[in-house]
Each structure stands twice: as C-alpha cells, then as structure tokens.
Amino acid sequence: MNKHQTMTGLRLSCAAVVLTLTACASPDQAPATADVAVSRHAVENAVSAGAALMGVMGAVIAVPITAFLWVTYSELRRDATSVP
C-alpha cells in the first residue's frame, strides 16, 4: 500500500468512528457532557494533534473524540470510586 491509500484508509476509519459515536447518542437522555467539562488545555492539545495528523478535518474531528474519551474516563473513574 502506498501513502495515499494508507491516509485514505485512516480518514475512512476516523469517519466511521465519528458516525458510530453519533449513532450511539440517545435523544432521550441528557448528554453526559452536560455534567463534565473538558479542560481548555485538553481541547487545545486535541486540535493541535488532529491538525498535525489530518489537517483541518482532523482538528474538527479531534474535539468531539476528546470530549467522548474524557467523559468516558470520568464516568469510569466515578463508578470505580463509588463501588464499596
């Protein structure tokens, strides 16, 4: 595989991840991000990394992925501390 095919596959994979995460969102519940704030530094780092890897599209996609990962981490950490 050449570099162009690899980058195309990576972009398609990222698009699939974003679509999957969007499909998992439930309109019946308040989003978990309503209770958890993502730090400004985490967003800046995500935008920088996304832009370096995939340009403008990577910067745009990086923010919701970072928010999803941060909320997931926070929820798992909260659940782990609440178990007796």
Secondary structure, 3 states (H helix, E strand, C coil): CCHHHHHHHHHHHHHHHHHHHHHHCCCCCCCHHHCCCCCHHHHHHHHHHHHHHHHHHHHHHHHHHHHHHHHHHHHHHHHHHHCC
